Amino acid sequence: MEEMEVENGNVNNSKNIFETQLEESLKEFNAPQAGSLVEGIVVSVANDYVYVDIGDKSEGLIPVQEFTGDLPKEGDKVQALLTGHDKNGPVLSKRRADSKRFSKEVSQAFKDGLPVDGVIVKVVKSGYEVDLGIERAAFLPISQSDADKVEKPESLVGVKSKFYIERLYSDKKLNPVVNRRKYLEEQINTKRDEFFNTAKIGDSVKGTVKSFTSFGAFIDLGGFDGLLHINDMSWGHVARPKDFVKKGQEIELKVIRLDPAEKRINLSLKHFSEDPWMHFEEKYAVNSIVKGKVTKLTDFGAFVELEEGIEGLVHISEFSWTKKINKPADVVAKDQEVEVMILGYDIQAGRVSLGLKQTTDNPWDSIADKYPVGTKVTGKVVKLTNVGAFISLADGIDGFLHADDISWTKKVKHPGSELKVDQDVEAVVIECDPEQHRIRVGLKQLTDDPWKSFAEEYKPGSTLEGEITSITDFGLFVKAPNGIEGLVNKANLSDDKEVPFEEAVAKYNVGDKINVFVVDVNVEKEKVAFSVREYKRKQQRDEISQYMSSSGNDDDGAYTIGDLLNSKSE
């Protein structure tokens, strides 16, 4: 019996050894091979390693550097790539496992057109390097890196985002090309469409001031923009958008316009308060004088703010009763407080017409009393033109002196030959028209009209001796003793019609004395016509008359006029 017990003991012991060896053989047969993905249980984390049981003879080690974020805890499951075995046991790599898994995900996402996660790690030529968790870095062109223009490329480094795979090469030496802009624009469009589906006119929304333009500011409403126009920042005058909002500032605004077709959203700050035009007629009336502040100067006038939100225009023509204003800046300055008269308004259009000159008396209303016709005045020449000169009579009141009113007898071709700017002159008012704002003065009217005395002294038919002042193609100009100048028309130069004018005029020179016959005198037009031909004829008639009267007592008158003419020709 004892022998049997010993034998049974050996048998049992042998059986246990066999079972153990079999189990170990099975473990070795089922053990994962190098290059395969394995899943294990975290046993512990110590000495910069994570110890993982993958069912092998011993635990595998994964450096803690291969984990991103928080380290796993004991009992957590971890996937890794078995790269081989060393003396310490299986060699594991979580990073390579992740890369292998991400590569499959990236490849599938490229096929399905889906975005993948990644991190922009650094700036490279023409773009960025992006880490998608695979062995190869992806390339992100700068033009596809953001929905807006990238001003500072470094600002995107470290950004975690989703990317679309634009190109994925089978050659591992070539980096995949990704697109972030497409993903962001899809998100923006989704948010914008949701906004248009839910927002209504009059809603209050919050946004962040994103950028400025000359006409307002763009507000980020959560990935898409709305416009805060400069005219919607305040009911009052806004010169610069930056005076009302600051870049990066979070503000609350009113939705005042939605255009889904054009994807436009208009926002307002001013609509949080009441429109001041609602009470305009309660405060203001036409012809009332009010105070305001000059907010803007233009070539055509000045804008004056009566109160916040109510601004009117003083047109340049409404600056002065008497002066011609070339630039509004010559009269008023920006931020200056002025008094103006309300000339008219349009509440619907939000316009007010204002006048500056209407706050003072119009000097033209009493100008006729101050400068009646015949009044002698003294003034300074302020401007010369081709046809006359302007004489300053009072502040802003100028009288016009026409060239024809400078001299009774002299033909003034240009006033500059007789006058100069800043010269003091004495003149006579010859016309005063308050309605047309016009005063005319004359210099020659200071003396008697020599044309009247000339007409009285030299009736048509009389003769005189004058001086040739000029020779023209149409005749001779002759100056009479008292300065009156008349014309000898070329038809009246020679008594012989057969003699050409050029031949007849050749014997005359400027400065020669010449006897002429007065044909006609027109005092109103200041014109006189002379004739040499008629003078000669008159001389002949006078000689005949003298002869006839002296020979009246001789014989029976056989001596005739023909005899007289024959004797003169001899």
C-alpha positions in Angstrom: 0.0 0.0 0.0 2.8 2.3 0.9 4.5 1.6 -2.5 1.3 2.4 -4.2 1.0 5.7 -2.4 4.5 6.6 -3.4 3.8 5.8 -7.0 0.6 7.8 -7.0 2.5 10.7 -5.5 5.0 10.6 -8.4 2.3 10.4 -10.9 0.5 13.5 -9.5 3.7 15.4 -9.4 4.5 14.6 -13.0 1.0 15.6 -14.0 1.4 19.0 -12.4 4.7 19.6 -14.2 3.2 18.6 -17.5 0.2 20.9 -17.1 2.5 23.8 -16.2 4.7 23.3 -19.2 1.6 23.0 -21.4 0.2 26.3 -20.1 3.5 28.0 -20.7 3.7 26.6 -24.2 0.2 27.8 -24.9 1.1 31.2 -23.6 4.1 31.4 -25.9 2.0 30.2 -28.8 -0.7 32.9 -28.1 1.7 35.7 -27.2 1.5 38.7 -29.5 4.1 39.0 -32.1 6.4 42.1 -32.7 4.7 44.7 -34.8 1.2 44.0 -33.6 -1.2 46.2 -31.7 -1.9 45.0 -28.2 -4.2 46.0 -25.4 -3.1 45.7 -21.8 -4.0 46.6 -18.2 -2.0 49.3 -16.4 -0.4 47.6 -13.4 1.5 50.6 -12.0 3.1 53.9 -12.9 6.6 54.4 -11.5 10.1 55.5 -12.4 9.0 57.4 -15.5 7.3 54.3 -16.9 3.8 52.9 -17.2 3.8 49.2 -16.5 1.3 47.3 -18.6 0.3 43.6 -18.5 -0.3 42.4 -22.0 -0.5 38.7 -21.1 3.2 38.1 -21.7 5.7 36.5 -19.3 6.5 39.9 -17.9 5.0 43.4 -18.0 5.8 45.8 -20.7 7.1 49.4 -20.1 5.9 52.6 -21.8 7.7 55.8 -21.2 5.4 58.4 -19.6 6.6 60.9 -22.3 4.4 59.0 -24.8 1.2 60.0 -23.0 -0.4 63.3 -23.8 -2.6 64.8 -21.1 -3.1 63.0 -17.8 -1.3 59.7 -17.1 -3.4 56.5 -16.9 -4.3 55.0 -13.5 -3.9 51.4 -12.3 -6.5 49.2 -13.9 -6.9 51.4 -17.0 -6.7 49.8 -20.4 -4.0 51.0 -22.8 -3.3 50.2 -26.4 0.3 50.0 -27.6 2.5 48.6 -30.4 4.7 45.7 -29.5 8.0 46.5 -31.1 9.9 43.4 -29.7 11.4 41.9 -26.5 14.5 42.7 -24.5 15.9 41.4 -21.2 13.2 43.3 -19.3 10.4 41.8 -21.3 8.1 43.2 -24.1 9.0 46.6 -25.5 5.9 48.7 -26.0 5.2 52.1 -27.8 2.0 53.9 -27.3 3.1 56.7 -29.6 3.6 54.3 -32.5 0.3 52.7 -31.8 -1.5 56.0 -31.8 0.3 56.9 -35.1 -0.8 53.6 -36.7 -4.4 54.1 -35.5 -4.4 57.8 -36.6 -3.0 56.9 -40.0 -6.0 54.6 -40.5 -8.4 57.3 -39.3 -6.8 59.9 -41.5 -6.9 57.7 -44.5 -10.6 56.9 -43.9 -11.4 60.5 -43.3 -9.8 61.5 -46.6 -11.9 58.9 -48.4 -15.1 60.0 -46.6 -14.3 63.7 -46.8 -14.4 64.2 -43.0 -12.3 66.5 -40.9 -9.6 65.2 -38.5 -8.1 66.7 -35.3 -4.7 68.3 -35.4 -2.4 70.9 -33.9 -0.5 73.7 -35.7 3.1 73.2 -34.4 5.2 75.7 -36.3 5.5 78.2 -39.2 7.2 76.9 -42.3 7.7 78.4 -45.8 4.3 79.5 -47.3 2.4 77.9 -44.4 2.4 75.7 -41.3 3.4 72.3 -40.1 0.5 70.4 -38.5 0.6 67.4 -36.2 -2.2 65.0 -37.0 -0.8 62.3 -34.7 0.7 60.3 -37.6 4.4 59.8 -38.4 4.4 62.4 -41.1 3.8 66.1 -40.5 1.0 67.7 -42.6 1.4 70.9 -44.5 -1.2 73.7 -44.1 -0.9 76.5 -46.8 -1.2 79.9 -45.1 -4.1 80.8 -47.5 -6.1 77.9 -46.1 -5.2 78.4 -42.5 -7.9 80.7 -41.4 -11.3 82.2 -42.5 -9.8 85.7 -42.3 -6.5 87.1 -43.6 -3.7 86.1 -41.2 -1.8 89.2 -40.2 0.7 87.5 -37.9 1.5 83.9 -38.8 3.0 83.1 -35.4 -0.4 83.7 -33.8 -1.8 80.4 -35.0 1.1 78.2 -33.6 -0.3 75.9 -30.9 -3.9 76.2 -32.2 -5.8 72.9 -31.9 -8.4 72.5 -34.6 -10.0 70.3 -37.2 -8.7 70.0 -40.7 -9.8 68.6 -44.0 -7.4 66.4 -45.9 -6.9 67.9 -49.3 -4.2 65.5 -50.5 -2.9 62.2 -49.0 0.1 60.6 -50.7 1.0 56.9 -50.6 4.6 57.9 -50.6 5.5 58.4 -46.9 8.1 60.9 -47.9 5.4 63.4 -49.0 3.5 65.3 -46.4 -0.3 65.3 -46.5 -1.9 68.7 -47.4 -4.7 69.9 -45.1 -7.2 72.8 -45.1 -8.5 74.5 -42.0 -10.2 77.4 -43.7 -12.8 75.1 -45.3 -13.7 73.6 -41.9 -14.0 77.1 -40.3 -16.1 78.5 -43.1 -18.5 75.5 -42.8 -18.8 76.2 -39.0 -19.3 79.9 -39.7 -22.0 79.3 -42.3 -23.8 76.9 -39.9 -23.8 79.5 -37.1 -24.8 82.3 -39.5 -27.7 80.2 -40.9 -28.8 79.5 -37.4 -28.7 83.2 -36.6 -30.8 84.1 -39.6 -33.3 81.4 -38.6 -33.7 82.7 -35.1 -32.9 86.4 -35.0 -35.4 89.1 -35.6 -35.3 92.9 -36.2 -35.1 94.6 -32.9 -33.3 91.8 -31.1 -30.4 92.6 -28.8 -27.2 90.6 -29.5 -23.7 90.6 -28.0 -20.6 90.7 -30.1 -16.9 91.7 -30.1 -15.5 94.5 -32.1 -13.3 92.8 -34.7 -12.0 95.5 -37.1 -12.6 99.0 -38.4 -13.3 100.6 -41.8 -13.9 104.2 -42.8 -17.6 103.5 -42.7 -17.9 101.7 -39.5 -16.8 98.6 -37.5 -17.2 94.8 -38.1 -18.6 92.9 -35.1 -17.8 89.2 -34.5 -21.1 87.5 -33.5 -19.6 84.2 -33.0 -17.5 83.3 -36.0 -19.5 85.5 -38.5 -19.7 89.3 -38.8 -22.3 92.0 -38.5 -21.7 95.6 -39.6 -22.0 98.5 -37.2 -22.2 101.4 -39.6 -20.9 104.8 -38.6 -24.3 106.3 -39.0 -25.8 103.7 -36.5 -23.3 104.4 -33.7 -25.0 107.5 -32.5 -27.9 109.8 -33.3 -25.3 112.5 -33.3 -22.3 113.2 -35.5 -19.7 110.5 -35.7 -16.4 111.5 -37.2 -14.4 108.3 -36.3 -15.7 104.9 -35.4 -12.9 104.4 -32.9 -14.3 107.3 -30.8 -17.3 105.1 -30.0 -16.0 101.5 -29.8 -12.7 99.8 -29.2 -11.1 96.8 -30.9 -11.7 93.7 -28.8 -14.5 95.3 -26.9 -17.6 93.2 -26.1 -20.7 95.2 -26.7 -24.5 94.8 -26.9 -26.2 95.9 -30.1 -29.6 96.0 -31.8 -30.3 94.1 -35.0 -31.8 96.6 -37.4 -31.5 94.8 -40.8 -31.2 91.2 -41.9 -30.5 90.1 -45.5 -30.2 86.3 -45.7 -29.6 86.3 -49.4 -26.6 88.6 -49.2 -25.7 87.3 -45.7 -25.7 90.8 -44.3 -26.4 91.8 -40.8 -26.7 95.5 -39.8 -26.3 96.4 -36.1 -26.9 99.6 -34.2 -25.8 101.2 -30.9 -28.0 104.3 -31.3 -31.3 102.4 -31.4 -31.0 101.7 -27.6 -32.2 105.4 -27.2 -35.1 107.3 -28.8 -34.7 109.1 -32.1 -34.4 112.8 -31.2 -36.2 113.7 -34.5 -39.4 112.4 -32.8 -39.6 115.6 -30.8 -38.0 118.1 -33.3 -41.1 120.2 -33.9 -41.7 120.5 -30.2 -38.3 122.3 -29.8 -37.6 124.0 -33.1 -39.5 126.2 -35.6 -38.7 127.8 -38.9 -37.1 131.3 -38.6 -36.1 130.7 -34.9 -32.6 131.4 -33.9 -30.8 128.6 -32.0 -27.3 127.7 -30.9 -25.2 124.9 -32.2 -21.7 123.5 -32.5 -19.8 123.2 -35.8 -19.0 119.5 -36.4 -17.7 119.4 -39.9 -16.5 121.7 -42.7 -16.9 121.0 -46.4 -16.3 122.9 -49.6 -20.1 123.6 -49.8 -20.8 124.6 -46.2 -20.6 123.7 -42.5 -22.6 121.1 -40.5 -23.9 122.4 -37.2 -25.1 120.1 -34.4 -28.1 121.5 -32.6 -28.3 118.6 -30.1 -27.1 115.0 -30.2 -28.7 113.4 -33.2 -29.9 116.6 -34.9 -27.4 118.2 -37.3 -28.1 120.8 -40.0 -26.2 122.3 -42.9 -25.3 125.9 -43.3 -24.8 126.2 -47.1 -21.9 128.5 -48.1 -24.4 130.9 -49.7 -26.0 131.4 -46.3 -22.8 132.6 -44.6 -22.8 136.3 -45.4 -25.2 139.0 -46.8 -22.5 140.9 -48.6 -19.3 138.8 -48.9 -18.6 136.0 -51.3 -17.3 133.2 -49.1 -14.8 130.8 -50.8 -14.1 128.6 -47.9 -16.3 128.0 -44.8 -13.1 127.8 -42.8 -12.6 131.5 -43.4 -15.7 132.2 -41.3 -16.2 129.4 -38.7 -14.0 126.7 -37.2 -14.7 123.1 -36.1 -16.1 122.8 -32.6 -17.0 126.5 -32.6 -20.4 127.4 -31.0 -22.5 129.6 -33.4 -26.0 131.1 -33.6 -28.0 130.0 -36.7 -31.5 130.4 -38.0 -33.6 127.5 -39.0 -34.6 128.0 -42.6 -36.4 124.7 -43.2 -36.4 121.0 -42.3 -37.4 117.5 -43.4 -38.1 115.2 -40.5 -38.4 112.1 -42.7 -35.1 112.7 -44.3 -33.5 114.0 -41.1 -32.4 117.3 -42.6 -32.3 120.9 -41.4 -31.3 123.9 -43.5 -29.6 126.6 -41.4 -28.5 130.1 -42.0 -25.7 132.0 -40.5 -26.2 135.4 -42.1 -29.9 135.5 -41.1 -28.9 136.1 -37.5 -27.7 139.7 -38.5 -29.5 142.5 -40.3 -29.3 142.5 -44.1 -27.4 145.7 -45.1 -29.0 145.6 -48.5 -32.4 146.4 -46.9 -31.2 149.9 -46.1 -28.7 150.3 -48.9 -30.9 152.7 -50.9 -31.1 155.1 -48.1 -27.4 155.0 -47.5 -26.3 155.2 -51.1 -29.0 157.0 -53.2 -28.1 157.8 -56.9 -25.9 160.9 -57.1 -24.1 160.3 -53.8 -20.4 161.0 -53.8 -18.5 158.1 -52.2 -14.9 157.3 -51.5 -13.6 153.7 -51.6 -10.6 151.5 -52.3 -10.2 149.4 -55.5 -10.4 145.8 -54.4 -10.5 144.0 -57.7 -9.9 144.6 -61.4 -11.7 142.8 -64.2 -11.6 143.0 -68.0 -14.6 145.3 -68.0 -14.3 147.2 -64.8 -13.3 147.5 -61.2 -14.9 146.8 -57.8 -14.7 149.6 -55.3 -15.2 148.8 -51.6 -17.7 151.2 -50.1 -18.3 149.5 -46.8 -17.7 146.1 -45.1 -18.8 143.6 -47.8 -20.5 146.3 -50.0 -18.8 146.8 -53.3 -19.7 149.2 -56.0 -18.9 148.3 -59.6 -17.1 150.8 -61.8 -17.5 150.0 -65.5 -14.7 150.9 -67.9 -17.1 153.1 -69.8 -17.7 155.2 -66.7 -14.0 156.0 -66.1 -13.7 158.8 -68.6 -16.0 160.9 -70.8 -13.6 161.1 -73.6 -11.0 158.4 -73.3 -11.8 154.8 -74.6 -10.5 152.7 -71.7 -9.8 149.2 -73.1 -8.8 147.8 -69.7 -9.4 149.4 -66.2 -5.8 148.3 -65.2 -4.5 151.1 -67.4 -6.2 153.7 -65.3 -6.5 152.1 -61.8 -4.7 149.7 -59.5 -5.7 147.5 -56.6 -5.7 149.3 -53.2 -6.0 152.7 -54.9 -8.3 155.2 -53.2 -10.8 156.8 -55.6 -13.7 159.1 -55.4 -16.8 158.3 -57.4 -20.5 158.9 -57.8 -23.4 156.4 -57.3 -25.1 156.1 -60.7 -27.3 153.0 -59.8 -28.5 151.3 -56.6 -30.5 148.1 -56.8 -31.1 146.5 -53.4 -33.1 143.5 -54.9 -30.2 142.6 -57.2 -27.6 143.5 -54.5 -26.0 145.8 -57.0 -24.4 149.3 -56.8 -22.8 151.0 -59.8 -20.5 154.0 -59.5 -18.8 156.3 -62.0 -15.7 158.4 -62.1 -16.5 160.5 -65.1 -19.8 161.6 -63.5 -17.8 163.8 -61.1 -17.5 166.3 -63.9 -19.9 167.7 -66.4 -20.6 165.8 -69.5 -18.4 167.3 -72.2 -20.6 165.6 -74.9 -23.4 167.9 -74.0 -21.3 171.1 -74.3 -19.8 169.7 -77.5 -23.2 169.1 -79.0 -24.2 172.7 -78.1 -21.0 174.2 -79.6 -20.7 172.0 -82.7 -24.0 171.4 -84.3 -24.2 169.1 -87.4 -23.0 171.2 -90.3 -20.3 173.0 -88.4 -16.6 172.6 -88.9 -13.5 172.3 -86.6 -9.8 171.6 -86.7 -8.8 168.4 -84.9 -5.8 166.0 -84.5 -5.6 162.5 -86.0 -5.3 160.1 -83.1 -5.4 156.8 -85.0 -5.7 155.4 -88.5 -7.7 152.2 -89.1 -9.0 150.1 -92.0 -12.3 151.8 -91.7 -11.3 155.4 -91.3 -9.5 158.1 -89.2 -10.2 159.0 -85.5 -9.9 162.7 -84.9 -9.9 164.4 -81.6 -11.7 167.8 -81.3 -10.2 170.7 -79.2 -12.2 169.8 -76.1 -11.1 166.1 -76.2 -14.1 164.6 -77.9 -13.0 162.0 -80.4 -14.9 161.3 -83.6 -14.6 159.1 -86.6 -14.0 160.0 -90.3 -15.4 157.0 -92.0 -13.4 155.9 -95.0 -16.4 156.8 -97.3 -16.1 160.4 -96.1 -12.4 160.8 -96.5 -12.1 161.7 -100.2 -14.4 163.8 -102.4 -13.4 161.8 -105.4 -15.2 158.4 -105.3 -12.7 157.0 -107.8 -9.8 157.4 -105.5 -9.3 154.2 -103.3 -9.3 154.6 -99.6 -5.7 153.2 -99.3 -4.5 156.0 -101.7 -6.5 158.7 -100.0 -5.4 157.8 -96.4 -1.8 157.5 -97.4 -1.2 161.3 -97.1 -2.3 161.4 -93.5 -0.3 160.6 -90.4 -1.2 160.2 -86.6 -0.7 163.6 -85.0 -1.6 165.6 -88.2 -4.0 168.5 -87.9 -7.0 168.1 -90.0 -10.2 170.1 -90.8 -13.4 168.2 -90.6 -17.2 168.7 -91.0 -19.5 167.6 -88.2 -22.0 165.2 -89.7 -23.8 163.9 -86.6 -23.5 164.1 -82.7 -25.1 161.4 -80.5 -24.8 162.4 -76.9 -26.4 159.3 -75.4 -24.1 156.9 -77.3 -21.1 159.3 -77.0 -20.5 159.2 -80.8 -19.7 161.9 -83.3 -19.2 161.5 -87.1 -16.8 163.7 -89.0 -16.3 164.1 -92.7 -13.4 165.5 -94.8 -15.3 165.2 -98.0 -18.2 167.3 -96.6 -15.7 169.8 -95.2 -14.2 170.4 -98.7 -17.7 170.6 -100.2 -18.7 173.2 -97.6 -15.6 175.1 -98.3 -16.4 175.2 -102.0 -20.0 176.3 -101.3 -18.7 179.1 -99.0 -16.3 180.3 -101.6 -19.0 180.4 -104.2 -21.4 182.2 -101.9 -18.8 184.7 -101.0 -17.9 185.3 -104.6 -21.5 185.7 -105.7 -22.2 188.2 -103.0 -19.1 190.2 -103.8 -19.8 190.4 -107.6 -23.5 191.1 -107.3 -23.2 194.8 -108.7 -21.1 194.0 -111.8 -22.4 193.6 -115.4 -25.2 191.5 -116.3 -23.9 188.4 -114.7 -22.3 186.8 -117.7 -19.7 185.4 -115.3 -21.0 182.0 -114.2 -20.2 179.3 -111.5 -18.6 177.3 -114.3 -16.2 180.2 -115.0 -15.3 180.2 -111.2 -14.5 176.6 -111.2 -12.5 176.9 -114.4 -10.5 179.7 -113.0 -9.7 177.7 -109.8 -8.6 174.8 -111.9 -6.2 177.1 -113.8 
